[in-house]
Amino acid sequence: MNRTLDTAQPRETARPSRRALRLALAAPALAGLVGAAIPRPASAAATHITMPLQLDYTKLHANTTSGEWGADEPYVVLYVADLSQPGVVALTLRTTFQKMSKGDTDKQPTHLWATTGGRAPIADTDDVLVLAALMEHDSSDPEVIQNNVDSRVRNTLAANRSLSRTSLVSKLRTEMDVALDQAAQGASGNDDDRIGGTKSLELTPGNVLDASNGSAVPLKLRFSDGHANYDATFTLSR
């Protein structure tokens, strides 16, 4: 039977029993014991997989080019860091620019993980930071661009390690765009251009599981700006 309480009418309050008082006084202590027994939730990106793996940049495919006079000369700039380490353990890499037309594929395998060489387990996919940008070469110096990315992104990473993964990646992507544009300027008005913005390669626990089971897992990032449209492929394997 449903009952509706009339809050406008005075009600007699029952006197609590001694047992009820004892339970009420004990409640904070009990709550503390229960809370202490509940483990901290595991990271959604945790894999608990100990198989050493490697991650490589493998190739760039031109779906369409920029449409400028002559063939495009794209190159990939990569910033890779192991966020499981207390300090900044990172690499800044780039491919060599090559002439490419629509439908061309440029293969320049480049080792990314482990950052110290070889293979290493990926216990948490949030530990693996891979930022990638695509540049189209004109007259800028790619080495100067690479060095500027290394300096600026490394400093920004060191100063913002306390941020969440999402906030940190967003800040680093912005910083890398600035570093690329800054270093490309001054090439007689014919600067190297970014094709789209810096992107982050995001691994999943499923990717790590598949790779640990023996699959070569392909991962792609797409870069586009105006007419240009390119796919960069990475491979996670054991």
C-alpha positions as CSV (number, residue, x, y, z in Angstrom):
1,M,0.0,0.0,0.0
2,N,1.4,3.4,-1.0
3,R,1.4,6.1,1.7
4,T,1.7,9.8,1.2
5,L,3.2,11.8,4.1
6,D,1.5,15.1,4.9
7,T,4.5,17.4,5.7
8,A,2.2,20.1,7.0
9,Q,1.0,17.9,10.0
10,P,3.2,17.6,13.1
11,R,4.7,14.2,13.6
12,E,5.9,12.5,16.7
13,T,9.6,11.6,16.5
14,A,10.4,8.2,18.0
15,R,13.3,8.2,20.5
16,P,16.2,6.2,19.1
17,S,17.2,3.0,20.8
18,R,20.6,2.5,22.4
19,R,21.5,0.0,19.7
20,A,20.6,2.5,16.9
21,L,22.8,5.1,18.7
22,R,25.7,2.7,18.8
23,L,25.4,1.9,15.1
24,A,25.2,5.6,14.2
25,L,28.4,6.4,16.2
26,A,30.2,3.4,14.6
27,A,29.1,4.3,11.0
28,P,32.0,6.7,10.2
29,A,34.6,4.0,11.3
30,L,32.8,1.3,9.3
31,A,32.6,3.6,6.3
32,G,36.4,4.1,6.5
33,L,37.0,0.3,6.7
34,V,34.7,-0.3,3.7
35,G,36.4,2.5,1.7
36,A,39.8,1.2,2.5
37,A,38.8,-2.2,1.2
38,I,37.8,-0.9,-2.3
39,P,40.8,-0.8,-4.6
40,R,41.5,2.2,-6.8
41,P,40.0,1.7,-10.3
42,A,42.5,0.6,-12.8
43,S,43.3,2.8,-15.8
44,A,41.0,2.2,-18.7
45,A,44.1,2.1,-20.9
46,A,45.9,-0.5,-18.8
47,T,46.8,-3.7,-20.6
48,H,48.6,-5.9,-18.0
49,I,50.5,-7.4,-20.9
50,T,54.2,-8.1,-20.4
51,M,55.0,-9.1,-24.0
52,P,57.7,-6.7,-25.4
53,L,56.4,-4.9,-28.5
54,Q,57.6,-2.5,-31.0
55,L,56.0,0.4,-32.9
56,D,57.2,1.6,-36.3
57,Y,56.2,4.2,-38.7
58,T,56.1,2.4,-42.1
59,K,54.8,4.3,-45.0
60,L,53.1,7.4,-46.5
61,H,50.4,7.1,-49.2
62,A,49.3,10.0,-51.4
63,N,45.5,9.9,-51.9
64,T,45.7,13.3,-53.6
65,T,48.4,15.9,-53.7
66,S,48.4,19.6,-53.1
67,G,47.9,20.5,-56.7
68,E,50.8,22.9,-56.7
69,W,53.2,23.1,-59.7
70,G,55.3,19.9,-59.8
71,A,55.1,16.9,-57.5
72,D,54.7,17.2,-53.8
73,E,57.7,16.6,-51.5
74,P,56.2,15.5,-48.2
75,Y,58.0,14.4,-45.1
76,V,56.8,13.3,-41.7
77,V,57.9,14.8,-38.4
78,L,57.5,12.6,-35.3
79,Y,57.7,13.2,-31.6
80,V,57.7,10.0,-29.5
81,A,57.8,9.9,-25.7
82,D,57.6,7.2,-23.0
83,L,55.3,8.8,-20.4
84,S,55.9,5.9,-17.9
85,Q,59.3,7.4,-17.1
86,P,59.8,10.1,-14.4
87,G,61.8,12.3,-16.8
88,V,61.3,13.2,-20.4
89,V,62.4,10.2,-22.4
90,A,61.7,11.2,-26.0
91,L,62.7,11.1,-29.6
92,T,62.2,13.6,-32.4
93,L,62.4,12.0,-35.9
94,R,61.6,12.8,-39.5
95,T,61.5,11.1,-42.8
96,T,63.4,12.3,-45.9
97,F,61.2,14.2,-48.3
98,Q,60.5,12.4,-51.6
99,K,58.7,13.5,-54.7
100,M,55.2,12.1,-54.7
101,S,52.2,12.1,-57.1
102,K,48.7,10.9,-56.6
103,G,48.6,7.2,-55.8
104,D,52.3,7.0,-54.8
105,T,53.5,5.2,-51.6
106,D,56.7,6.1,-49.9
107,K,58.1,3.5,-47.5
108,Q,60.6,4.7,-44.9
109,P,60.4,2.3,-41.9
110,T,61.3,4.2,-38.7
111,H,61.5,2.7,-35.3
112,L,59.5,4.5,-32.6
113,W,58.9,2.2,-29.6
114,A,60.7,1.4,-27.5
115,T,62.2,5.0,-27.3
116,T,65.5,3.5,-26.2
117,G,65.5,1.0,-29.1
118,G,64.3,-2.5,-29.5
119,R,61.1,-3.7,-27.9
120,A,59.4,-3.0,-24.6
121,P,56.0,-3.9,-22.9
122,I,53.2,-1.5,-23.1
123,A,51.6,-1.9,-19.7
124,D,49.3,1.1,-20.3
125,T,48.6,2.6,-23.7
126,D,48.5,6.1,-22.1
127,D,52.3,5.7,-21.6
128,V,52.9,5.8,-25.3
129,L,52.9,9.3,-26.8
130,V,53.3,9.6,-30.6
131,L,52.7,12.9,-32.3
132,A,53.0,13.2,-36.1
133,A,52.9,16.0,-38.5
134,L,53.1,16.1,-42.3
135,M,55.1,18.8,-44.0
136,E,55.4,19.7,-47.7
137,H,58.9,20.7,-48.6
138,D,59.7,23.9,-50.5
139,S,62.7,25.8,-49.3
140,S,62.8,25.5,-45.5
141,D,65.5,23.3,-43.8
142,P,63.8,20.1,-42.4
143,E,66.6,19.7,-39.9
144,V,66.0,23.1,-38.4
145,I,62.3,22.3,-38.2
146,Q,63.0,18.9,-36.5
147,N,65.3,20.6,-33.9
148,N,62.8,23.3,-33.1
149,V,60.1,20.7,-32.5
150,D,62.4,18.7,-30.2
151,S,63.2,21.8,-28.1
152,R,59.7,23.3,-27.8
153,V,57.7,20.1,-27.3
154,R,60.3,18.6,-24.9
155,N,60.1,21.8,-22.7
156,T,56.3,21.8,-22.8
157,L,56.1,18.2,-21.9
158,A,58.5,18.6,-19.0
159,A,56.4,21.5,-17.6
160,N,53.0,19.8,-17.9
161,R,53.5,16.2,-16.8
162,S,50.7,16.6,-14.1
163,L,48.0,17.2,-16.7
164,S,45.5,14.5,-17.8
165,R,46.4,12.5,-20.9
166,T,43.8,14.4,-22.9
167,S,44.9,17.8,-21.8
168,L,48.5,17.0,-22.2
169,V,48.2,15.7,-25.7
170,S,46.1,18.7,-26.7
171,K,48.7,21.1,-25.4
172,L,51.6,19.3,-27.1
173,R,49.8,19.1,-30.4
174,T,49.3,22.9,-30.3
175,E,52.9,23.4,-29.3
176,M,54.2,21.2,-32.1
177,D,52.1,23.1,-34.7
178,V,53.7,26.4,-33.5
179,A,57.2,24.9,-33.5
180,L,56.7,23.7,-37.1
181,D,55.4,27.0,-38.4
182,Q,58.0,29.0,-36.5
183,A,61.0,27.1,-37.9
184,A,59.6,26.9,-41.4
185,Q,59.4,30.7,-41.8
186,G,62.0,32.8,-43.6
187,A,62.7,30.6,-46.6
188,S,62.5,33.5,-49.1
189,G,58.8,33.5,-48.9
190,N,58.6,29.8,-50.0
191,D,58.3,28.1,-46.6
192,D,57.6,24.5,-46.0
193,D,53.9,24.1,-45.3
194,R,52.0,21.9,-42.9
195,I,49.4,19.6,-44.4
196,G,46.8,19.7,-41.7
197,G,47.7,19.8,-38.1
198,T,49.7,17.7,-35.7
199,K,47.9,14.4,-34.8
200,S,48.3,11.9,-32.0
201,L,48.4,8.2,-32.6
202,E,46.2,6.6,-30.0
203,L,46.8,2.9,-29.1
204,T,44.1,0.8,-27.5
205,P,44.4,-2.2,-25.2
206,G,42.9,-4.2,-28.0
207,N,45.8,-3.2,-30.3
208,V,48.3,-4.3,-27.7
209,L,46.5,-7.6,-27.2
210,D,46.4,-8.4,-30.9
211,A,50.1,-7.5,-31.3
212,S,51.1,-9.6,-28.3
213,N,49.3,-12.5,-29.9
214,G,51.4,-12.2,-33.1
215,S,49.4,-9.9,-35.3
216,A,51.1,-7.0,-37.1
217,V,48.5,-4.3,-36.3
218,P,48.3,-1.4,-38.8
219,L,47.4,2.0,-37.5
220,K,46.7,5.1,-39.7
221,L,46.7,8.8,-39.4
222,R,45.2,10.9,-42.2
223,F,46.5,14.4,-43.1
224,S,44.5,16.7,-45.3
225,D,44.5,20.3,-46.2
226,G,42.8,21.7,-49.3
227,H,43.6,19.3,-52.2
228,A,46.2,17.3,-50.4
229,N,45.2,14.1,-48.7
230,Y,47.8,11.6,-47.3
231,D,47.6,8.5,-45.1
232,A,50.5,7.7,-42.7
233,T,50.7,4.0,-41.6
234,F,52.2,2.7,-38.4
235,T,52.6,-0.9,-37.4
236,L,52.5,-2.4,-33.8
237,S,54.1,-5.8,-33.6
238,R,56.1,-8.1,-31.3
